Amino acid sequence: MLFRSVSQSRYTKNGEIIPSILQTKEDVLLTEQDEKSYSPFMVNRALSYHKDTVLYANEMNSYPNLDKKLQYDFYINIIRASKRPYSKWHKKASSGNLSVVKEYYGYSDAKAEEALKILSDDQIAAIKKELYKGD
């Protein structure tokens, strides 16, 4: 179809963009508003969790100033459509001691992690005892 009607345009989200690249191969970036909703970082991150698409995501990371539509067209045409298993996004695990050190010293996450490397278990226990507010 050469011309797209206004009724076909809608605000797309990454929840529609990723499946269109990996499975359906249906173009969902129909308008400028749709293109504005496209986040290259989030798409690259989602594609990096699949072993058959990680190299394409890495290649697109090499070109951060590439037009959004151009990047989307590259993905939709180069990646083979198939059902891939859902991969949960990795999140940094936080320890209970990290929040205690942050509260006690007023540190950021990075500084609290450094402080945890230095503090002994006895010192952390003393900090927890001092911050204990009761039940």
C-alpha positions as CSV (number, residue, x, y, z in Angstrom):
1,M,0.0,0.0,0.0
2,L,1.5,3.3,-1.1
3,F,-0.7,5.7,0.9
4,R,-1.6,5.3,4.5
5,S,-4.8,6.9,5.7
6,V,-5.0,8.9,8.9
7,S,-7.3,6.3,10.4
8,Q,-4.4,3.8,10.4
9,S,-2.1,6.0,12.4
10,R,-2.0,5.6,16.1
11,Y,0.4,6.2,19.0
12,T,2.6,3.1,19.2
13,K,4.6,1.8,22.2
14,N,7.5,-0.5,22.5
15,G,5.0,-3.2,23.4
16,E,3.9,-3.1,19.8
17,I,7.2,-2.2,18.2
18,I,9.2,-5.2,19.5
19,P,6.7,-7.8,18.3
20,S,6.4,-6.1,14.9
21,I,10.2,-6.5,14.5
22,L,10.5,-10.0,15.9
23,Q,7.3,-11.7,14.7
24,T,4.6,-10.0,12.7
25,K,6.8,-7.8,10.3
26,E,4.0,-5.3,10.2
27,D,5.1,-1.7,9.9
28,V,3.7,0.1,13.0
29,L,5.6,3.4,12.5
30,L,3.0,5.1,10.4
31,T,3.1,8.8,11.5
32,E,5.6,11.2,13.0
33,Q,4.0,10.7,16.4
34,D,4.6,7.0,16.1
35,E,8.2,7.7,15.2
36,K,8.6,9.9,18.2
37,S,7.4,7.1,20.4
38,Y,10.2,4.8,19.1
39,S,13.0,4.6,21.6
40,P,16.2,3.2,19.9
41,F,17.8,2.4,23.3
42,M,14.8,0.3,24.5
43,V,14.5,-1.5,21.2
44,N,18.3,-2.3,21.1
45,R,18.1,-3.4,24.7
46,A,15.2,-5.7,24.0
47,L,16.9,-7.2,20.9
48,S,20.2,-7.7,22.8
49,Y,18.5,-10.5,24.9
50,H,18.1,-12.8,21.9
51,K,21.2,-14.6,20.7
52,D,20.2,-14.3,17.0
53,T,19.6,-10.5,17.2
54,V,22.3,-9.4,19.6
55,L,24.8,-8.6,16.8
56,Y,22.2,-6.5,15.0
57,A,21.5,-4.5,18.2
58,N,25.2,-4.1,18.7
59,E,25.6,-2.8,15.1
60,M,22.8,-0.2,15.7
61,N,24.5,0.9,18.9
62,S,27.5,1.9,16.7
63,Y,25.2,4.4,14.9
64,P,23.5,6.4,17.7
65,N,22.6,9.4,15.4
66,L,20.8,7.2,12.9
67,D,17.2,8.3,12.0
68,K,14.6,6.3,14.0
69,K,12.6,5.2,11.0
70,L,15.8,4.1,9.2
71,Q,16.8,1.9,12.3
72,Y,13.3,0.5,12.5
73,D,13.3,-0.4,8.8
74,F,16.7,-2.0,9.1
75,Y,15.4,-4.2,11.9
76,I,12.1,-5.1,10.3
77,N,13.8,-6.2,7.1
78,I,17.0,-7.9,8.4
79,I,15.6,-9.9,11.4
80,R,13.9,-13.2,10.5
81,A,10.4,-13.6,11.9
82,S,10.1,-16.3,14.5
83,K,8.6,-16.9,17.9
84,R,11.4,-16.2,20.5
85,P,11.2,-17.0,24.2
86,Y,10.4,-14.1,26.4
87,S,13.6,-12.9,28.2
88,K,13.2,-11.0,31.4
89,W,15.2,-7.8,31.6
90,H,18.1,-8.1,34.1
91,K,17.9,-5.8,37.0
92,K,20.6,-5.1,39.5
93,A,20.1,-7.0,42.7
94,S,20.1,-4.7,45.8
95,S,21.1,-6.0,49.2
96,G,19.4,-5.1,52.4
97,N,22.7,-3.7,53.7
98,L,22.9,-1.3,50.8
99,S,19.8,0.6,51.9
100,V,21.0,0.7,55.5
101,V,24.4,2.2,54.5
102,K,22.7,4.7,52.2
103,E,20.4,5.8,55.0
104,Y,23.1,6.0,57.7
105,Y,25.7,7.9,55.7
106,G,23.4,9.6,53.2
107,Y,25.4,8.0,50.3
108,S,24.3,7.3,46.7
109,D,24.1,3.8,45.4
110,A,27.6,3.8,44.0
111,K,29.2,5.2,47.2
112,A,27.2,2.8,49.4
113,E,28.5,-0.1,47.4
114,E,32.0,1.1,47.9
115,A,31.4,1.5,51.6
116,L,30.0,-2.1,51.9
117,K,33.3,-3.4,50.6
118,I,35.1,-1.7,53.4
119,L,32.7,-2.3,56.3
120,S,32.8,-5.5,58.3
121,D,29.8,-7.5,59.3
122,D,30.1,-6.2,62.9
123,Q,30.0,-2.6,61.8
124,I,27.0,-3.3,59.6
125,A,25.2,-4.9,62.5
126,A,26.0,-1.9,64.7
127,I,24.6,0.4,62.0
128,K,21.4,-1.7,61.7
129,K,21.1,-1.6,65.5
130,E,21.4,2.2,65.6
131,L,18.9,2.6,62.8
132,Y,16.4,0.2,64.2
133,K,13.1,2.0,64.9
134,G,11.2,-0.8,66.5
135,D,8.1,-2.7,65.5
